[in-house]
């Protein structure tokens, strides 16, 4: 049985804002033509962070870009490392 989709409405206001900020950063990669490093360094993160955000976005959509460290026991949420 598949997991139900995660909706933005389950996010706290700060988590929604964070997810949208991260989406603005990674949307250039979604269009292709740039490297993770070209996106990461101007935004003061390392390329592995961009890779983590991209994986979260691919797996969960916008909710996958939010940090879930406040919800460590949730089986439905993408967890930040």
N, CA, C and O atoms as a Maestro MAE file, in Angstrom:
{
 s_m_m2io_version
 :::
 2.0.0
}

f_m_ct {
 s_m_title
 :::
 protein
 m_atom[324] {
  # First column is atom index #
  i_m_mmod_type
  r_m_x_coord
  r_m_y_coord
  r_m_z_coord
  i_m_residue_number
  s_m_chain_name
  s_m_pdb_residue_name
  s_m_pdb_atom_name
  i_m_atomic_number
  :::
  1 25 0.842 -1.174 0.000 1 A "UNK " " N  " 7
  2 3 0.000 0.000 0.000 1 A "UNK " " CA " 6
  3 2 0.887 1.237 0.000 1 A "UNK " " C  " 6
  4 15 1.853 1.308 0.761 1 A "UNK " " O  " 8
  5 25 0.571 2.206 -0.842 2 A "UNK " " N  " 7
  6 3 1.396 3.413 -0.924 2 A "UNK " " CA " 6
  7 2 1.005 4.400 0.168 2 A "UNK " " C  " 6
  8 15 -0.106 4.374 0.697 2 A "UNK " " O  " 8
  9 25 1.954 5.266 0.483 3 A "UNK " " N  " 7
  10 3 1.725 6.290 1.495 3 A "UNK " " CA " 6
  11 2 0.869 7.402 0.914 3 A "UNK " " C  " 6
  12 15 0.961 7.696 -0.278 3 A "UNK " " O  " 8
  13 25 0.031 8.029 1.746 4 A "UNK " " N  " 7
  14 3 -0.760 9.148 1.228 4 A "UNK " " CA " 6
  15 2 0.151 10.321 0.890 4 A "UNK " " C  " 6
  16 15 1.208 10.478 1.501 4 A "UNK " " O  " 8
  17 25 -0.245 11.146 -0.076 5 A "UNK " " N  " 7
  18 3 0.597 12.293 -0.423 5 A "UNK " " CA " 6
  19 2 0.673 13.268 0.752 5 A "UNK " " C  " 6
  20 15 -0.281 13.427 1.513 5 A "UNK " " O  " 8
  21 25 1.800 13.898 0.876 6 A "UNK " " N  " 7
  22 3 2.012 14.874 1.922 6 A "UNK " " CA " 6
  23 2 1.625 16.242 1.387 6 A "UNK " " C  " 6
  24 15 2.113 16.663 0.338 6 A "UNK " " O  " 8
  25 25 0.762 16.928 2.094 7 A "UNK " " N  " 7
  26 3 0.270 18.222 1.649 7 A "UNK " " CA " 6
  27 2 0.987 19.361 2.367 7 A "UNK " " C  " 6
  28 15 1.433 19.212 3.504 7 A "UNK " " O  " 8
  29 25 1.089 20.489 1.691 8 A "UNK " " N  " 7
  30 3 1.710 21.666 2.309 8 A "UNK " " CA " 6
  31 2 0.974 22.102 3.560 8 A "UNK " " C  " 6
  32 15 1.561 22.748 4.427 8 A "UNK " " O  " 8
  33 25 -0.294 21.762 3.669 9 A "UNK " " N  " 7
  34 3 -1.080 22.199 4.820 9 A "UNK " " CA " 6
  35 2 -0.636 21.556 6.121 9 A "UNK " " C  " 6
  36 15 -0.971 22.058 7.194 9 A "UNK " " O  " 8
  37 25 0.116 20.452 6.056 10 A "UNK " " N  " 7
  38 3 0.594 19.830 7.291 10 A "UNK " " CA " 6
  39 2 1.844 20.516 7.820 10 A "UNK " " C  " 6
  40 15 2.287 20.227 8.932 10 A "UNK " " O  " 8
  41 25 2.414 21.418 7.034 11 A "UNK " " N  " 7
  42 3 3.621 22.116 7.450 11 A "UNK " " CA " 6
  43 2 3.295 23.307 8.328 11 A "UNK " " C  " 6
  44 15 2.257 23.950 8.169 11 A "UNK " " O  " 8
  45 25 4.178 23.588 9.242 12 A "UNK " " N  " 7
  46 3 4.084 24.823 10.009 12 A "UNK " " CA " 6
  47 2 4.412 25.988 9.086 12 A "UNK " " C  " 6
  48 15 5.031 25.793 8.039 12 A "UNK " " O  " 8
  49 25 4.009 27.181 9.457 13 A "UNK " " N  " 7
  50 3 4.261 28.366 8.627 13 A "UNK " " CA " 6
  51 2 5.742 28.505 8.288 13 A "UNK " " C  " 6
  52 15 6.095 28.773 7.140 13 A "UNK " " O  " 8
  53 25 6.603 28.324 9.279 14 A "UNK " " N  " 7
  54 3 8.046 28.450 9.046 14 A "UNK " " CA " 6
  55 2 8.551 27.372 8.096 14 A "UNK " " C  " 6
  56 15 9.452 27.627 7.296 14 A "UNK " " O  " 8
  57 25 7.985 26.177 8.172 15 A "UNK " " N  " 7
  58 3 8.401 25.099 7.281 15 A "UNK " " CA " 6
  59 2 7.957 25.376 5.844 15 A "UNK " " C  " 6
  60 15 8.692 25.090 4.899 15 A "UNK " " O  " 8
  61 25 6.758 25.932 5.681 16 A "UNK " " N  " 7
  62 3 6.304 26.300 4.335 16 A "UNK " " CA " 6
  63 2 7.215 27.358 3.731 16 A "UNK " " C  " 6
  64 15 7.595 27.272 2.563 16 A "UNK " " O  " 8
  65 25 7.561 28.353 4.534 17 A "UNK " " N  " 7
  66 3 8.448 29.419 4.053 17 A "UNK " " CA " 6
  67 2 9.805 28.843 3.668 17 A "UNK " " C  " 6
  68 15 10.372 29.210 2.639 17 A "UNK " " O  " 8
  69 25 10.319 27.949 4.490 18 A "UNK " " N  " 7
  70 3 11.617 27.328 4.207 18 A "UNK " " CA " 6
  71 2 11.549 26.504 2.926 18 A "UNK " " C  " 6
  72 15 12.460 26.574 2.102 18 A "UNK " " O  " 8
  73 25 10.492 25.731 2.747 19 A "UNK " " N  " 7
  74 3 10.337 24.905 1.547 19 A "UNK " " CA " 6
  75 2 10.303 25.783 0.302 19 A "UNK " " C  " 6
  76 15 10.928 25.456 -0.707 19 A "UNK " " O  " 8
  77 25 9.582 26.889 0.368 20 A "UNK " " N  " 7
  78 3 9.498 27.784 -0.787 20 A "UNK " " CA " 6
  79 2 10.835 28.460 -1.071 20 A "UNK " " C  " 6
  80 15 11.195 28.638 -2.235 20 A "UNK " " O  " 8
  81 25 11.573 28.839 -0.041 21 A "UNK " " N  " 7
  82 3 12.905 29.426 -0.236 21 A "UNK " " CA " 6
  83 2 13.837 28.428 -0.919 21 A "UNK " " C  " 6
  84 15 14.588 28.783 -1.828 21 A "UNK " " O  " 8
  85 25 13.779 27.192 -0.474 22 A "UNK " " N  " 7
  86 3 14.634 26.168 -1.074 22 A "UNK " " CA " 6
  87 2 14.218 25.870 -2.508 22 A "UNK " " C  " 6
  88 15 15.070 25.616 -3.359 22 A "UNK " " O  " 8
  89 25 12.920 25.898 -2.783 23 A "UNK " " N  " 7
  90 3 12.459 25.672 -4.145 23 A "UNK " " CA " 6
  91 2 12.972 26.761 -5.081 23 A "UNK " " C  " 6
  92 15 13.376 26.475 -6.207 23 A "UNK " " O  " 8
  93 25 12.955 27.992 -4.623 24 A "UNK " " N  " 7
  94 3 13.472 29.100 -5.445 24 A "UNK " " CA " 6
  95 2 14.935 28.831 -5.810 24 A "UNK " " C  " 6
  96 15 15.366 29.131 -6.924 24 A "UNK " " O  " 8
  97 25 15.689 28.268 -4.872 25 A "UNK " " N  " 7
  98 3 17.103 27.968 -5.118 25 A "UNK " " CA " 6
  99 2 17.269 26.832 -6.125 25 A "UNK " " C  " 6
  100 15 18.089 26.929 -7.038 25 A "UNK " " O  " 8
  101 25 16.501 25.763 -5.967 26 A "UNK " " N  " 7
  102 3 16.720 24.584 -6.825 26 A "UNK " " CA " 6
  103 2 15.969 24.628 -8.146 26 A "UNK " " C  " 6
  104 15 16.245 23.804 -9.018 26 A "UNK " " O  " 8
  105 25 15.043 25.541 -8.332 27 A "UNK " " N  " 7
  106 3 14.250 25.512 -9.568 27 A "UNK " " CA " 6
  107 2 15.110 25.675 -10.817 27 A "UNK " " C  " 6
  108 15 14.736 25.184 -11.882 27 A "UNK " " O  " 8
  109 25 16.251 26.351 -10.711 28 A "UNK " " N  " 7
  110 3 17.157 26.471 -11.851 28 A "UNK " " CA " 6
  111 2 17.679 25.094 -12.268 28 A "UNK " " C  " 6
  112 15 17.832 24.819 -13.458 28 A "UNK " " O  " 8
  113 25 17.950 24.235 -11.292 29 A "UNK " " N  " 7
  114 3 18.409 22.878 -11.612 29 A "UNK " " CA " 6
  115 2 17.324 22.068 -12.290 29 A "UNK " " C  " 6
  116 15 17.617 21.198 -13.110 29 A "UNK " " O  " 8
  117 25 16.090 22.341 -11.959 30 A "UNK " " N  " 7
  118 3 14.994 21.597 -12.567 30 A "UNK " " CA " 6
  119 2 14.899 21.884 -14.063 30 A "UNK " " C  " 6
  120 15 14.429 21.049 -14.836 30 A "UNK " " O  " 8
  121 25 15.346 23.067 -14.459 31 A "UNK " " N  " 7
  122 3 15.339 23.434 -15.878 31 A "UNK " " CA " 6
  123 2 16.572 22.912 -16.603 31 A "UNK " " C  " 6
  124 15 16.624 22.933 -17.833 31 A "UNK " " O  " 8
  125 25 17.560 22.447 -15.854 32 A "UNK " " N  " 7
  126 3 18.822 21.910 -16.384 32 A "UNK " " CA " 6
  127 2 19.765 23.030 -16.832 32 A "UNK " " C  " 6
  128 15 19.400 24.205 -16.852 32 A "UNK " " O  " 8
  129 25 20.970 22.634 -17.186 33 A "UNK " " N  " 7
  130 3 21.925 23.585 -17.725 33 A "UNK " " CA " 6
  131 2 22.907 24.168 -16.717 33 A "UNK " " C  " 6
  132 15 23.841 24.866 -17.110 33 A "UNK " " O  " 8
  133 25 22.721 23.900 -15.438 34 A "UNK " " N  " 7
  134 3 23.666 24.374 -14.429 34 A "UNK " " CA " 6
  135 2 24.023 23.216 -13.502 34 A "UNK " " C  " 6
  136 15 23.286 22.236 -13.398 34 A "UNK " " O  " 8
  137 25 25.151 23.345 -12.842 35 A "UNK " " N  " 7
  138 3 25.575 22.302 -11.905 35 A "UNK " " CA " 6
  139 2 25.086 22.624 -10.504 35 A "UNK " " C  " 6
  140 15 24.705 23.755 -10.202 35 A "UNK " " O  " 8
  141 25 25.105 21.614 -9.663 36 A "UNK " " N  " 7
  142 3 24.731 21.825 -8.265 36 A "UNK " " CA " 6
  143 2 25.664 22.825 -7.593 36 A "UNK " " C  " 6
  144 15 25.223 23.632 -6.774 36 A "UNK " " O  " 8
  145 25 26.938 22.779 -7.932 37 A "UNK " " N  " 7
  146 3 27.905 23.707 -7.342 37 A "UNK " " CA " 6
  147 2 27.603 25.148 -7.752 37 A "UNK " " C  " 6
  148 15 27.755 26.067 -6.947 37 A "UNK " " O  " 8
  149 25 27.181 25.346 -8.988 38 A "UNK " " N  " 7
  150 3 26.851 26.698 -9.450 38 A "UNK " " CA " 6
  151 2 25.656 27.273 -8.696 38 A "UNK " " C  " 6
  152 15 25.532 28.491 -8.565 38 A "UNK " " O  " 8
  153 25 24.798 26.422 -8.211 39 A "UNK " " N  " 7
  154 3 23.638 26.862 -7.433 39 A "UNK " " CA " 6
  155 2 24.006 26.965 -5.952 39 A "UNK " " C  " 6
  156 15 23.573 27.887 -5.261 39 A "UNK " " O  " 8
  157 25 24.800 26.023 -5.477 40 A "UNK " " N  " 7
  158 3 25.074 25.929 -4.039 40 A "UNK " " CA " 6
  159 2 25.867 27.108 -3.493 40 A "UNK " " C  " 6
  160 15 25.409 27.785 -2.573 40 A "UNK " " O  " 8
  161 25 27.029 27.358 -4.036 41 A "UNK " " N  " 7
  162 3 27.937 28.329 -3.419 41 A "UNK " " CA " 6
  163 2 27.384 29.752 -3.341 41 A "UNK " " C  " 6
  164 15 27.577 30.401 -2.313 41 A "UNK " " O  " 8
  165 25 26.715 30.268 -4.358 42 A "UNK " " N  " 7
  166 3 26.133 31.610 -4.221 42 A "UNK " " CA " 6
  167 2 25.032 31.677 -3.148 42 A "UNK " " C  " 6
  168 15 24.704 32.753 -2.649 42 A "UNK " " O  " 8
  169 25 24.472 30.514 -2.805 43 A "UNK " " N  " 7
  170 3 23.415 30.459 -1.800 43 A "UNK " " CA " 6
  171 2 23.922 29.989 -0.444 43 A "UNK " " C  " 6
  172 15 23.139 29.688 0.457 43 A "UNK " " O  " 8
  173 25 25.252 29.930 -0.313 44 A "UNK " " N  " 7
  174 3 25.911 29.622 0.967 44 A "UNK " " CA " 6
  175 2 25.580 28.226 1.510 44 A "UNK " " C  " 6
  176 15 25.450 28.033 2.719 44 A "UNK " " O  " 8
  177 25 25.446 27.271 0.608 45 A "UNK " " N  " 7
  178 3 25.296 25.871 0.983 45 A "UNK " " CA " 6
  179 2 26.270 25.052 0.141 45 A "UNK " " C  " 6
  180 15 26.791 25.535 -0.863 45 A "UNK " " O  " 8
  181 25 26.506 23.835 0.549 46 A "UNK " " N  " 7
  182 3 27.404 22.955 -0.206 46 A "UNK " " CA " 6
  183 2 26.581 22.155 -1.222 46 A "UNK " " C  " 6
  184 15 25.375 21.987 -1.042 46 A "UNK " " O  " 8
  185 25 27.220 21.664 -2.284 47 A "UNK " " N  " 7
  186 3 26.479 20.906 -3.305 47 A "UNK " " CA " 6
  187 2 25.722 19.700 -2.752 47 A "UNK " " C  " 6
  188 15 24.657 19.354 -3.264 47 A "UNK " " O  " 8
  189 25 26.253 19.063 -1.724 48 A "UNK " " N  " 7
  190 3 25.533 17.907 -1.169 48 A "UNK " " CA " 6
  191 2 24.197 18.319 -0.551 48 A "UNK " " C  " 6
  192 15 23.256 17.526 -0.520 48 A "UNK " " O  " 8
  193 25 24.113 19.544 -0.065 49 A "UNK " " N  " 7
  194 3 22.837 20.044 0.456 49 A "UNK " " CA " 6
  195 2 21.841 20.220 -0.683 49 A "UNK " " C  " 6
  196 15 20.667 19.874 -0.550 49 A "UNK " " O  " 8
  197 25 22.313 20.755 -1.794 50 A "UNK " " N  " 7
  198 3 21.447 20.896 -2.969 50 A "UNK " " CA " 6
  199 2 20.962 19.527 -3.418 50 A "UNK " " C  " 6
  200 15 19.793 19.360 -3.766 50 A "UNK " " O  " 8
  201 25 21.859 18.550 -3.412 51 A "UNK " " N  " 7
  202 3 21.491 17.188 -3.795 51 A "UNK " " CA " 6
  203 2 20.414 16.639 -2.855 51 A "UNK " " C  " 6
  204 15 19.465 15.998 -3.308 51 A "UNK " " O  " 8
  205 25 20.554 16.885 -1.564 52 A "UNK " " N  " 7
  206 3 19.574 16.445 -0.582 52 A "UNK " " CA " 6
  207 2 18.218 17.109 -0.836 52 A "UNK " " C  " 6
  208 15 17.182 16.448 -0.781 52 A "UNK " " O  " 8
  209 25 18.227 18.405 -1.113 53 A "UNK " " N  " 7
  210 3 16.982 19.115 -1.406 53 A "UNK " " CA " 6
  211 2 16.331 18.578 -2.675 53 A "UNK " " C  " 6
  212 15 15.112 18.416 -2.731 53 A "UNK " " O  " 8
  213 25 17.145 18.301 -3.698 54 A "UNK " " N  " 7
  214 3 16.599 17.773 -4.949 54 A "UNK " " CA " 6
  215 2 15.939 16.414 -4.710 54 A "UNK " " C  " 6
  216 15 14.856 16.148 -5.232 54 A "UNK " " O  " 8
  217 25 16.579 15.569 -3.933 55 A "UNK " " N  " 7
  218 3 15.995 14.261 -3.632 55 A "UNK " " CA " 6
  219 2 14.680 14.425 -2.873 55 A "UNK " " C  " 6
  220 15 13.692 13.755 -3.174 55 A "UNK " " O  " 8
  221 25 14.677 15.318 -1.892 56 A "UNK " " N  " 7
  222 3 13.451 15.564 -1.145 56 A "UNK " " CA " 6
  223 2 12.330 16.066 -2.035 56 A "UNK " " C  " 6
  224 15 11.177 15.663 -1.881 56 A "UNK " " O  " 8
  225 25 12.670 16.945 -2.965 57 A "UNK " " N  " 7
  226 3 11.667 17.490 -3.885 57 A "UNK " " CA " 6
  227 2 11.144 16.407 -4.824 57 A "UNK " " C  " 6
  228 15 9.941 16.323 -5.069 57 A "UNK " " O  " 8
  229 25 12.036 15.586 -5.344 58 A "UNK " " N  " 7
  230 3 11.607 14.512 -6.248 58 A "UNK " " CA " 6
  231 2 10.705 13.502 -5.540 58 A "UNK " " C  " 6
  232 15 9.741 13.003 -6.120 58 A "UNK " " O  " 8
  233 25 11.033 13.206 -4.275 59 A "UNK " " N  " 7
  234 3 10.280 12.191 -3.539 59 A "UNK " " CA " 6
  235 2 8.970 12.709 -2.959 59 A "UNK " " C  " 6
  236 15 7.983 11.975 -2.918 59 A "UNK " " O  " 8
  237 25 8.944 13.963 -2.509 60 A "UNK " " N  " 7
  238 3 7.780 14.464 -1.772 60 A "UNK " " CA " 6
  239 2 7.202 15.771 -2.295 60 A "UNK " " C  " 6
  240 15 6.224 16.277 -1.745 60 A "UNK " " O  " 8
  241 25 7.794 16.323 -3.350 61 A "UNK " " N  " 7
  242 3 7.330 17.623 -3.815 61 A "UNK " " CA " 6
  243 2 7.783 18.725 -2.860 61 A "UNK " " C  " 6
  244 15 8.786 18.571 -2.164 61 A "UNK " " O  " 8
  245 25 7.053 19.827 -2.824 62 A "UNK " " N  " 7
  246 3 7.446 20.945 -1.955 62 A "UNK " " CA " 6
  247 2 7.594 20.557 -0.478 62 A "UNK " " C  " 6
  248 15 8.519 21.047 0.171 62 A "UNK " " O  " 8
  249 25 6.735 19.707 0.082 63 A "UNK " " N  " 7
  250 3 6.938 19.336 1.480 63 A "UNK " " CA " 6
  251 2 8.284 18.644 1.727 63 A "UNK " " C  " 6
  252 15 8.797 18.670 2.846 63 A "UNK " " O  " 8
  253 25 8.848 18.033 0.698 64 A "UNK " " N  " 7
  254 3 10.147 17.377 0.833 64 A "UNK " " CA " 6
  255 2 11.300 18.346 1.000 64 A "UNK " " C  " 6
  256 15 12.421 17.932 1.293 64 A "UNK " " O  " 8
  257 25 11.038 19.633 0.819 65 A "UNK " " N  " 7
  258 3 12.078 20.649 0.992 65 A "UNK " " CA " 6
  259 2 12.101 21.234 2.397 65 A "UNK " " C  " 6
  260 15 13.008 21.995 2.735 65 A "UNK " " O  " 8
  261 25 11.136 20.897 3.199 66 A "UNK " " N  " 7
  262 3 11.080 21.422 4.571 66 A "UNK " " CA " 6
  263 2 11.922 20.554 5.499 66 A "UNK " " C  " 6
  264 15 12.061 19.351 5.274 66 A "UNK " " O  " 8
  265 25 12.471 21.152 6.522 67 A "UNK " " N  " 7
  266 3 13.185 20.391 7.544 67 A "UNK " " CA " 6
  267 2 12.165 19.738 8.460 67 A "UNK " " C  " 6
  268 15 11.210 20.373 8.908 67 A "UNK " " O  " 8
  269 25 12.380 18.474 8.725 68 A "UNK " " N  " 7
  270 3 11.447 17.719 9.557 68 A "UNK " " CA " 6
  271 2 12.092 17.274 10.855 68 A "UNK " " C  " 6
  272 15 11.636 16.306 11.464 68 A "UNK " " O  " 8
  273 25 13.123 17.943 11.287 69 A "UNK " " N  " 7
  274 3 13.821 17.525 12.500 69 A "UNK " " CA " 6
  275 2 12.926 17.634 13.725 69 A "UNK " " C  " 6
  276 15 13.201 16.999 14.744 69 A "UNK " " O  " 8
  277 25 11.863 18.426 13.647 70 A "UNK " " N  " 7
  278 3 10.921 18.545 14.759 70 A "UNK " " CA " 6
  279 2 9.961 17.359 14.835 70 A "UNK " " C  " 6
  280 15 9.235 17.201 15.816 70 A "UNK " " O  " 8
  281 25 9.963 16.527 13.792 71 A "UNK " " N  " 7
  282 3 9.060 15.394 13.724 71 A "UNK " " CA " 6
  283 2 9.851 14.108 13.487 71 A "UNK " " C  " 6
  284 15 9.666 13.458 12.458 71 A "UNK " " O  " 8
  285 25 10.724 13.732 14.412 72 A "UNK " " N  " 7
  286 3 11.640 12.609 14.148 72 A "UNK " " CA " 6
  287 2 10.964 11.249 14.028 72 A "UNK " " C  " 6
  288 15 11.560 10.330 13.466 72 A "UNK " " O  " 8
  289 25 9.754 11.087 14.528 73 A "UNK " " N  " 7
  290 3 9.121 9.768 14.497 73 A "UNK " " CA " 6
  291 2 8.094 9.603 13.394 73 A "UNK " " C  " 6
  292 15 7.444 8.561 13.306 73 A "UNK " " O  " 8
  293 25 7.937 10.606 12.558 74 A "UNK " " N  " 7
  294 3 6.940 10.513 11.495 74 A "UNK " " CA " 6
  295 2 7.420 9.559 10.411 74 A "UNK " " C  " 6
  296 15 8.534 9.685 9.903 74 A "UNK " " O  " 8
  297 25 6.568 8.610 10.068 75 A "UNK " " N  " 7
  298 3 6.944 7.645 9.027 75 A "UNK " " CA " 6
  299 2 6.642 8.162 7.631 75 A "UNK " " C  " 6
  300 15 7.031 7.529 6.650 75 A "UNK " " O  " 8
  301 25 5.959 9.294 7.512 76 A "UNK " " N  " 7
  302 3 5.605 9.823 6.210 76 A "UNK " " CA " 6
  303 2 6.496 10.929 5.711 76 A "UNK " " C  " 6
  304 15 6.405 11.311 4.544 76 A "UNK " " O  " 8
  305 25 7.344 11.450 6.545 77 A "UNK " " N  " 7
  306 3 8.037 12.677 6.199 77 A "UNK " " CA " 6
  307 2 9.481 12.439 5.812 77 A "UNK " " C  " 6
  308 15 10.138 11.528 6.315 77 A "UNK " " O  " 8
  309 25 9.956 13.266 4.922 78 A "UNK " " N  " 7
  310 3 11.366 13.270 4.542 78 A "UNK " " CA " 6
  311 2 12.143 13.906 5.677 78 A "UNK " " C  " 6
  312 15 11.809 15.014 6.094 78 A "UNK " " O  " 8
  313 25 13.156 13.252 6.184 79 A "UNK " " N  " 7
  314 3 13.877 13.761 7.327 79 A "UNK " " CA " 6
  315 2 15.194 14.396 6.901 79 A "UNK " " C  " 6
  316 15 15.949 13.823 6.115 79 A "UNK " " O  " 8
  317 25 15.457 15.571 7.424 80 A "UNK " " N  " 7
  318 3 16.740 16.242 7.177 80 A "UNK " " CA " 6
  319 2 17.830 15.467 7.894 80 A "UNK " " C  " 6
  320 15 17.600 14.874 8.948 80 A "UNK " " O  " 8
  321 25 19.020 15.480 7.307 81 A "UNK " " N  " 7
  322 3 20.146 14.797 7.956 81 A "UNK " " CA " 6
  323 2 21.043 15.776 8.621 81 A "UNK " " C  " 6
  324 15 22.046 15.387 9.220 81 A "UNK " " O  " 8
  :::
 }
 m_bond[323] {
  # First column is bond index #
  i_m_from
  i_m_to
  i_m_order
  :::
  1 1 2 1
  2 2 3 1
  3 3 4 2
  4 3 5 1
  5 5 6 1
  6 6 7 1
  7 7 8 2
  8 7 9 1
  9 9 10 1
  10 10 11 1
  11 11 12 2
  12 11 13 1
  13 13 14 1
  14 14 15 1
  15 15 16 2
  16 15 17 1
  17 17 18 1
  18 18 19 1
  19 19 20 2
  20 19 21 1
  21 21 22 1
  22 22 23 1
  23 23 24 2
  24 23 25 1
  25 25 26 1
  26 26 27 1
  27 27 28 2
  28 27 29 1
  29 29 30 1
  30 30 31 1
  31 31 32 2
  32 31 33 1
  33 33 34 1
  34 34 35 1
  35 35 36 2
  36 35 37 1
  37 37 38 1
  38 38 39 1
  39 39 40 2
  40 39 41 1
  41 41 42 1
  42 42 43 1
  43 43 44 2
  44 43 45 1
  45 45 46 1
  46 46 47 1
  47 47 48 2
  48 47 49 1
  49 49 50 1
  50 50 51 1
  51 51 52 2
  52 51 53 1
  53 53 54 1
  54 54 55 1
  55 55 56 2
  56 55 57 1
  57 57 58 1
  58 58 59 1
  59 59 60 2
  60 59 61 1
  61 61 62 1
  62 62 63 1
  63 63 64 2
  64 63 65 1
  65 65 66 1
  66 66 67 1
  67 67 68 2
  68 67 69 1
  69 69 70 1
  70 70 71 1
  71 71 72 2
  72 71 73 1
  73 73 74 1
  74 74 75 1
  75 75 76 2
  76 75 77 1
  77 77 78 1
  78 78 79 1
  79 79 80 2
  80 79 81 1
  81 81 82 1
  82 82 83 1
  83 83 84 2
  84 83 85 1
  85 85 86 1
  86 86 87 1
  87 87 88 2
  88 87 89 1
  89 89 90 1
  90 90 91 1
  91 91 92 2
  92 91 93 1
  93 93 94 1
  94 94 95 1
  95 95 96 2
  96 95 97 1
  97 97 98 1
  98 98 99 1
  99 99 100 2
  100 99 101 1
  101 101 102 1
  102 102 103 1
  103 103 104 2
  104 103 105 1
  105 105 106 1
  106 106 107 1
  107 107 108 2
  108 107 109 1
  109 109 110 1
  110 110 111 1
  111 111 112 2
  112 111 113 1
  113 113 114 1
  114 114 115 1
  115 115 116 2
  116 115 117 1
  117 117 118 1
  118 118 119 1
  119 119 120 2
  120 119 121 1
  121 121 122 1
  122 122 123 1
  123 123 124 2
  124 123 125 1
  125 125 126 1
  126 126 127 1
  127 127 128 2
  128 127 129 1
  129 129 130 1
  130 130 131 1
  131 131 132 2
  132 131 133 1
  133 133 134 1
  134 134 135 1
  135 135 136 2
  136 135 137 1
  137 137 138 1
  138 138 139 1
  139 139 140 2
  140 139 141 1
  141 141 142 1
  142 142 143 1
  143 143 144 2
  144 143 145 1
  145 145 146 1
  146 146 147 1
  147 147 148 2
  148 147 149 1
  149 149 150 1
  150 150 151 1
  151 151 152 2
  152 151 153 1
  153 153 154 1
  154 154 155 1
  155 155 156 2
  156 155 157 1
  157 157 158 1
  158 158 159 1
  159 159 160 2
  160 159 161 1
  161 161 162 1
  162 162 163 1
  163 163 164 2
  164 163 165 1
  165 165 166 1
  166 166 167 1
  167 167 168 2
  168 167 169 1
  169 169 170 1
  170 170 171 1
  171 171 172 2
  172 171 173 1
  173 173 174 1
  174 174 175 1
  175 175 176 2
  176 175 177 1
  177 177 178 1
  178 178 179 1
  179 179 180 2
  180 179 181 1
  181 181 182 1
  182 182 183 1
  183 183 184 2
  184 183 185 1
  185 185 186 1
  186 186 187 1
  187 187 188 2
  188 187 189 1
  189 189 190 1
  190 190 191 1
  191 191 192 2
  192 191 193 1
  193 193 194 1
  194 194 195 1
  195 195 196 2
  196 195 197 1
  197 197 198 1
  198 198 199 1
  199 199 200 2
  200 199 201 1
  201 201 202 1
  202 202 203 1
  203 203 204 2
  204 203 205 1
  205 205 206 1
  206 206 207 1
  207 207 208 2
  208 207 209 1
  209 209 210 1
  210 210 211 1
  211 211 212 2
  212 211 213 1
  213 213 214 1
  214 214 215 1
  215 215 216 2
  216 215 217 1
  217 217 218 1
  218 218 219 1
  219 219 220 2
  220 219 221 1
  221 221 222 1
  222 222 223 1
  223 223 224 2
  224 223 225 1
  225 225 226 1
  226 226 227 1
  227 227 228 2
  228 227 229 1
  229 229 230 1
  230 230 231 1
  231 231 232 2
  232 231 233 1
  233 233 234 1
  234 234 235 1
  235 235 236 2
  236 235 237 1
  237 237 238 1
  238 238 239 1
  239 239 240 2
  240 239 241 1
  241 241 242 1
  242 242 243 1
  243 243 244 2
  244 243 245 1
  245 245 246 1
  246 246 247 1
  247 247 248 2
  248 247 249 1
  249 249 250 1
  250 250 251 1
  251 251 252 2
  252 251 253 1
  253 253 254 1
  254 254 255 1
  255 255 256 2
  256 255 257 1
  257 257 258 1
  258 258 259 1
  259 259 260 2
  260 259 261 1
  261 261 262 1
  262 262 263 1
  263 263 264 2
  264 263 265 1
  265 265 266 1
  266 266 267 1
  267 267 268 2
  268 267 269 1
  269 269 270 1
  270 270 271 1
  271 271 272 2
  272 271 273 1
  273 273 274 1
  274 274 275 1
  275 275 276 2
  276 275 277 1
  277 277 278 1
  278 278 279 1
  279 279 280 2
  280 279 281 1
  281 281 282 1
  282 282 283 1
  283 283 284 2
  284 283 285 1
  285 285 286 1
  286 286 287 1
  287 287 288 2
  288 287 289 1
  289 289 290 1
  290 290 291 1
  291 291 292 2
  292 291 293 1
  293 293 294 1
  294 294 295 1
  295 295 296 2
  296 295 297 1
  297 297 298 1
  298 298 299 1
  299 299 300 2
  300 299 301 1
  301 301 302 1
  302 302 303 1
  303 303 304 2
  304 303 305 1
  305 305 306 1
  306 306 307 1
  307 307 308 2
  308 307 309 1
  309 309 310 1
  310 310 311 1
  311 311 312 2
  312 311 313 1
  313 313 314 1
  314 314 315 1
  315 315 316 2
  316 315 317 1
  317 317 318 1
  318 318 319 1
  319 319 320 2
  320 319 321 1
  321 321 322 1
  322 322 323 1
  323 323 324 2
  :::
 }
}
